[in-house]
Amino acid sequence: QVQLVESGGGLVQPGGSLRLSCAASGVIFSINAMGWYRQAPGKQRELVATITRGGSTNYADSVKGRFAISRDNANMYLQMNSLKPEDTAVYYCNAAGFVAGAPFVFWGQGTQVTVSS
């Protein structure tokens, strides 16, 4: 089992910045990749950014150049700059890996990000 707890969401004006954190606990040694996803009202959950155990990153086109994902041991971060109203969503932390040969995916409970003036 892996437990994920997000923090750092809030209300910010357009053009502002926020830093999200995700704290992982449990069998963290089995995590191969972690990521951030978001879901806006009335829309499907979408990928924001992912990072592998080796540090390789991947970003959605809509956030490239504005967001930066990073990871250290059991923690993952998302630095969000130049925020836009369309970035408003619940942001979820995700962890994927294998335990005893079986794949797993775990999700956090989400943190709200609201970009508005």
Buried (B, 14 or more C-beta within 10 A) or exposed (E): EBBBEBEBBEEBEEEBEBBBBBBBEBBBEBBEBBBBBBBBEEEEBEBBBBBBEEEEEBBBEEBEEBBBBBBEEBEBBBBBBEBEEEBBBBBBBBBBBEBEEEEBEBBBEBBEBBBEE
